[in-house]
Amino acid sequence: MRKKTQLIHGGITGDEKTGAVSVPIYQVSTYAQDGVGQHRGYEYSRTGNPTRFALEELIKELEGGHRGFAFGSGMAAITAVLMTFNHGDHVIFTDDVYGGTYRLVSKVINRFGLEASFVDTSDRKNIEAAITEKTKAIFVETPTNPLLKITDLKEVSLLAEKHDLTFVVDNTFSTPYWQNPIDLGADIVVHSATKYLGGHSDVVAGLVVVNSEQLAEDVHFVLNSSGGILGPQDSWLLMRGIKTLGIRMEEIEANTRNFVEFLTSLPEVSNIYYPGLEEHKGSEVHQKQARGNGGMISFDVGSGEKADQVLRNVRYFTLAESLGAVESLISVPAMMTHASIPKERRADLGITDGLVRVSIGLEDIEDLKEDFLQALRK
Ligand SMILES: *Cc1c(COP(=O)(O)O)cnc(C)c1O
């Protein structure tokens, strides 16, 4: 089954009993048992719920894994994965992982004795240098936020295999439509489904896909023990969003390419970060491991004042955190998502005050270009 068909026909579709073509929303907490210990697959909705299960089957198939799990947010999903490790274990992370992941690891999970290193995973040597006897996993994001740095998934998976480490990939930016880390050797894929998978800025959710029965048991044990599950209504809404993922990603791809070309022609704009540009560092690796470039672009408009001017004057770009929605979003990482990082460290990372990040949506691209230009030249 090809991807666009799988988005519609994958997982569990409809309801056998009634012929309903959409999976019913099982708004239920508990299930009648036929006898003590004799149930029909469901006992209690924290452990399992048929609507959530339909979503879990769908994401499992889309990522080509062994089993899927749905959580109440991307952070709940990442928390559950990290809770499968033990006190004293060490995990290596991409240095510019999502800010929420950094906060979770450095301010919450660390209190339970999980040790972490943050390195530039776009160079395998940095990962190798960080591996110790205690290292149990490598956690990678590619492309990253906001500079779209690329890590070679195949190369890291071989390294993980060699050292017997669990390889975890946050695949939020590429989505399973463009990139499938398990095919490249990853053991666990996580998603903030709040972004492209949901796609309509109306649901917060997280997904995990694992590639083995052992990992499935480990993650389900934490899910059932800690309870950060996704409810049936949101599970349904997410499946509804995923049905159009293919057509949205194709259109976003075309819009984004068009917008990047337009940015290239503007003298006010420099340092365009987009994995679809040949001169982008890591572009070659990205083209090898992904089928599309996504809708995220970062670029420099020269100064914090200019960035502020643009953000104040755009009409079709919504000034907001988050990404991957039908509406185009715009933000200034130095003043928003990355404000807590000291200015010098930001400068080292390349996150200048004039760096603007956009998430291209589904508006008519001519409107987006006109809108951006009038805001830039006001
Ligand atoms: C948003 C995001 C998360 C966190 O997901 P939530 O659904 O907001 O909890 C994790 N990773 C990446 C790459 C993200 O963009």
Ligand as a Chemical Component Dictionary entry (heavy atoms), coordinates in Angstrom:
data_LIG
# 
_chem_comp.id                   LIG 
_chem_comp.type                 NON-POLYMER 
_chem_comp.pdbx_formal_charge   0 
_chem_comp.three_letter_code    LIG 
# 
loop_
_chem_comp_atom.comp_id 
_chem_comp_atom.atom_id 
_chem_comp_atom.alt_atom_id 
_chem_comp_atom.type_symbol 
_chem_comp_atom.charge 
_chem_comp_atom.model_Cartn_x 
_chem_comp_atom.model_Cartn_y 
_chem_comp_atom.model_Cartn_z 
_chem_comp_atom.pdbx_ordinal 
LIG C1 C1 C 0 6.157  20.381 19.895 1  
LIG C2 C2 C 0 7.245  19.391 19.916 2  
LIG C3 C3 C 0 7.362  18.471 20.983 3  
LIG C4 C4 C 0 6.437  18.490 22.170 4  
LIG O1 O1 O 0 5.157  18.089 21.821 5  
LIG P1 P1 P 0 3.804  18.591 22.580 6  
LIG O2 O2 O 0 2.734  17.927 21.809 7  
LIG O3 O3 O 0 3.802  20.091 22.486 8  
LIG O4 O4 O 0 3.907  18.125 23.984 9  
LIG C5 C5 C 0 8.384  17.545 20.913 10 
LIG N1 N1 N 0 9.246  17.513 19.888 11 
LIG C6 C6 C 0 9.171  18.387 18.858 12 
LIG C7 C7 C 0 10.150 18.307 17.749 13 
LIG C8 C8 C 0 8.176  19.357 18.846 14 
LIG O5 O5 O 0 8.113  20.234 17.821 15 
# 
loop_
_chem_comp_bond.comp_id 
_chem_comp_bond.atom_id_1 
_chem_comp_bond.atom_id_2 
_chem_comp_bond.value_order 
_chem_comp_bond.pdbx_ordinal 
LIG C1 C2 SING 1  
LIG C2 C3 SING 2  
LIG C2 C8 DOUB 3  
LIG C3 C4 SING 4  
LIG C3 C5 DOUB 5  
LIG C4 O1 SING 6  
LIG O1 P1 SING 7  
LIG P1 O2 DOUB 8  
LIG P1 O3 SING 9  
LIG P1 O4 SING 10 
LIG C5 N1 SING 11 
LIG N1 C6 DOUB 12 
LIG C6 C7 SING 13 
LIG C6 C8 SING 14 
LIG C8 O5 SING 15 
# 
